[in-house]
Amino acid sequence: MKKSSLIISFLSLALIVLAPTLFYMDSITLETNKMLMTIATAAWFASSFCWMGREKKD
């Protein structure tokens, strides 16, 4: 579970960088860019809570 959520969060961060780049290159529309950024942000927040835990105290 932790490993898969880590992979999902890094893929989401990659999409957050890729979507505006594709928009800048006129490969996608503004609406598509907004949708991809929203989905990627939500996926990152949802998956980061699974692997970014608190440090355990001794």
C-alpha positions as YAML, in Angstrom:
chain: A
units: angstrom
residues:
- id: 1
  name: MET
  ca: [0.00, 0.00, 0.00]
- id: 2
  name: LYS
  ca: [2.74, 2.42, 0.95]
- id: 3
  name: LYS
  ca: [4.77, 1.65, -2.16]
- id: 4
  name: SER
  ca: [1.82, 2.04, -4.53]
- id: 5
  name: SER
  ca: [0.75, 5.34, -2.98]
- id: 6
  name: LEU
  ca: [4.35, 6.57, -3.31]
- id: 7
  name: ILE
  ca: [4.32, 5.74, -7.01]
- id: 8
  name: ILE
  ca: [0.93, 7.41, -7.50]
- id: 9
  name: SER
  ca: [2.10, 10.57, -5.75]
- id: 10
  name: PHE
  ca: [5.23, 10.84, -7.89]
- id: 11
  name: LEU
  ca: [3.24, 10.25, -11.07]
- id: 12
  name: SER
  ca: [0.84, 12.97, -9.96]
- id: 13
  name: LEU
  ca: [3.71, 15.38, -9.46]
- id: 14
  name: ALA
  ca: [5.01, 14.52, -12.91]
- id: 15
  name: LEU
  ca: [1.58, 15.28, -14.37]
- id: 16
  name: ILE
  ca: [1.53, 18.61, -12.54]
- id: 17
  name: VAL
  ca: [4.71, 19.55, -14.42]
- id: 18
  name: LEU
  ca: [3.70, 17.94, -17.72]
- id: 19
  name: ALA
  ca: [0.23, 19.50, -18.11]
- id: 20
  name: PRO
  ca: [1.36, 23.16, -18.24]
- id: 21
  name: THR
  ca: [4.22, 22.19, -20.53]
- id: 22
  name: LEU
  ca: [1.80, 20.58, -22.97]
- id: 23
  name: PHE
  ca: [-0.44, 23.65, -22.77]
- id: 24
  name: TYR
  ca: [2.52, 25.92, -23.47]
- id: 25
  name: MET
  ca: [3.34, 23.84, -26.55]
- id: 26
  name: ASP
  ca: [-0.32, 24.13, -27.72]
- id: 27
  name: SER
  ca: [-0.85, 20.37, -27.46]
- id: 28
  name: ILE
  ca: [-3.81, 20.65, -25.08]
- id: 29
  name: THR
  ca: [-6.47, 23.26, -24.42]
- id: 30
  name: LEU
  ca: [-6.78, 25.40, -21.32]
- id: 31
  name: GLU
  ca: [-9.78, 23.41, -20.10]
- id: 32
  name: THR
  ca: [-7.86, 20.14, -20.45]
- id: 33
  name: ASN
  ca: [-4.93, 21.68, -18.61]
- id: 34
  name: LYS
  ca: [-7.17, 22.78, -15.74]
- id: 35
  name: MET
  ca: [-8.77, 19.34, -15.54]
- id: 36
  name: LEU
  ca: [-5.42, 17.52, -15.52]
- id: 37
  name: MET
  ca: [-3.99, 19.85, -12.89]
- id: 38
  name: THR
  ca: [-7.05, 19.40, -10.66]
- id: 39
  name: ILE
  ca: [-6.99, 15.62, -10.97]
- id: 40
  name: ALA
  ca: [-3.24, 15.45, -10.37]
- id: 41
  name: THR
  ca: [-3.44, 17.72, -7.34]
- id: 42
  name: ALA
  ca: [-6.27, 15.70, -5.80]
- id: 43
  name: ALA
  ca: [-4.45, 12.44, -6.50]
- id: 44
  name: TRP
  ca: [-1.27, 13.78, -4.90]
- id: 45
  name: PHE
  ca: [-3.04, 14.92, -1.75]
- id: 46
  name: ALA
  ca: [-4.94, 11.64, -1.47]
- id: 47
  name: SER
  ca: [-1.88, 9.45, -1.99]
- id: 48
  name: SER
  ca: [0.64, 11.49, 0.00]
- id: 49
  name: PHE
  ca: [-1.25, 10.97, 3.26]
- id: 50
  name: CYS
  ca: [-0.59, 7.23, 2.98]
- id: 51
  name: TRP
  ca: [3.20, 7.39, 2.84]
- id: 52
  name: MET
  ca: [4.07, 10.74, 4.43]
- id: 53
  name: GLY
  ca: [3.43, 9.66, 7.98]
- id: 54
  name: ARG
  ca: [4.72, 10.99, 11.22]
- id: 55
  name: GLU
  ca: [7.96, 9.69, 12.59]
- id: 56
  name: LYS
  ca: [7.45, 7.08, 15.26]
- id: 57
  name: LYS
  ca: [8.57, 8.00, 18.75]
- id: 58
  name: ASP
  ca: [10.65, 5.55, 20.73]
...
